[in-house]
């Protein structure tokens, strides 16, 4: 028994699950033919969506009692590779478009998240420099400073 003991409205409703379930791939066969029963798909999906919605760590699922973190993450990888979440997203967009309408011609997407490698002078100074000039005794390889400021002893 974990921290989540009742349905407070965050679990997948029956009508939504009825549309999601047919999109899930068949579970892979176990190579030995015997194993512990798989966590039910609905419980695994509830756990995955809880992690994605709340931003909690996968390991925190163990305390909730919904599903173990390893089962949820394994199922997440399995379904992501099968394209399940992309299909959920696509069908959700189409359902919203049918109900409310999406003005597709006004949408734009920009995925530029990298550095401006050819920006040159237009990119401005590095904000971590803070207008520092030259070297100081902390960064100089020749003059090593110590906290006591004592002179180094001569070699004997």
C-alpha positions in Angstrom: 0.0 0.0 0.0 1.5 3.3 -1.0 0.7 7.0 -0.6 -2.0 7.0 -3.3 -4.9 5.1 -1.8 -7.9 6.6 -3.7 -8.6 8.1 -7.0 -8.5 11.9 -6.7 -9.3 12.6 -10.3 -5.8 12.3 -11.8 -6.1 8.7 -13.1 -7.1 8.0 -16.7 -10.9 8.0 -17.0 -12.7 5.0 -18.5 -13.7 6.8 -21.7 -10.1 7.9 -22.4 -8.7 4.5 -21.6 -11.1 2.9 -24.0 -9.5 5.0 -26.8 -5.9 4.5 -25.5 -6.0 0.7 -25.0 -6.3 -0.3 -28.7 -3.2 1.7 -29.5 -0.9 -0.2 -27.2 1.3 -2.9 -28.7 1.0 -6.6 -27.7 3.3 -7.3 -24.8 6.5 -9.1 -25.8 6.8 -12.8 -25.0 9.1 -13.8 -22.2 12.1 -15.7 -23.5 11.7 -18.5 -20.9 7.9 -18.5 -21.1 7.5 -18.0 -17.4 7.7 -14.9 -15.3 5.8 -12.8 -12.8 2.6 -11.3 -14.3 3.1 -7.9 -16.0 1.7 -4.8 -14.3 -1.6 -4.0 -15.9 -1.3 -1.6 -18.8 -3.6 0.9 -17.2 -1.7 1.0 -13.9 1.6 1.5 -15.9 0.0 4.3 -18.0 -1.3 6.0 -14.8 2.2 5.9 -13.3 3.9 7.1 -16.5 1.4 10.0 -16.9 1.9 10.9 -13.2 5.7 11.2 -13.7 5.3 13.2 -16.9 2.6 15.5 -15.4 4.2 16.2 -12.1 7.9 16.1 -13.0 8.6 13.7 -10.1 11.5 11.2 -10.4 10.8 7.7 -11.6 12.1 6.2 -8.3 9.5 8.1 -6.4 6.8 5.9 -7.9 7.7 3.1 -5.5 6.3 5.2 -2.6 3.0 5.8 -4.4 2.0 2.1 -4.7 0.6 2.5 -8.2 3.4 0.7 -10.0 7.1 0.1 -9.4 9.5 2.6 -11.0 11.3 -0.1 -13.0 8.1 -1.5 -14.5 6.8 2.0 -15.4 10.1 3.1 -16.9 10.5 -0.2 -18.9 6.9 0.2 -20.2 7.5 3.9 -21.0 10.6 3.0 -23.1 8.7 0.1 -24.8 5.8 2.3 -25.7 7.9 5.3 -26.8 9.8 3.1 -29.2 6.6 1.8 -30.6 5.3 5.3 -31.2 2.4 5.1 -28.8 2.8 8.5 -27.3 3.1 10.2 -30.7 -0.1 8.5 -31.8 -1.8 9.7 -28.6 -0.7 13.2 -29.3 -1.8 13.0 -33.0 -5.3 11.6 -32.1 -5.7 14.2 -29.3 -4.9 17.0 -31.8 -7.4 15.6 -34.3 -10.1 15.2 -31.6 -9.6 18.8 -30.5 -9.6 20.0 -34.1 -13.0 18.2 -34.7 -14.5 19.7 -31.6 -13.1 23.2 -31.5 -11.1 23.7 -34.6 -7.4 24.5 -35.0 -6.3 27.2 -37.4 -3.4 25.1 -38.8 -2.3 27.9 -41.1 -1.4 30.1 -38.1 0.8 27.6 -36.4 4.6 27.7 -36.5 7.4 25.6 -35.0 10.9 26.6 -34.2 13.3 24.0 -32.8 16.5 26.0 -32.8 18.0 25.3 -29.4 21.7 25.2 -30.2 24.5 27.8 -29.9 24.9 30.5 -32.5 28.2 29.2 -33.7 28.6 31.9 -36.4 27.1 34.7 -34.4 30.4 36.6 -34.0 30.2 40.1 -32.5 26.4 40.1 -32.6 26.2 37.5 -29.8 27.7 39.9 -27.2 30.1 39.2 -24.4 30.1 36.1 -22.3 27.9 36.8 -19.2 30.2 34.9 -17.0 33.3 37.1 -17.7 31.9 40.1 -15.8 34.5 42.4 -17.5 37.5 40.7 -15.9 40.9 41.7 -17.2 44.1 39.7 -17.2 45.2 37.1 -14.7 45.3 37.1 -11.0 47.2 35.1 -8.4 44.5 32.5 -8.2 44.6 31.6 -11.9 48.3 32.2 -12.7 50.3 29.0 -13.0 53.5 30.9 -12.0 52.4 32.5 -8.7 50.5 30.1 -6.6 48.8 31.8 -3.8 48.1 30.3 -0.4 45.7 31.3 2.2 48.4 32.2 4.7 50.3 34.2 2.1 53.6 32.7 3.4 56.6 32.5 1.1 57.4 29.1 -0.2 60.4 27.5 1.4 63.6 27.1 -0.6 64.5 23.6 -1.7 67.1 21.9 0.4 
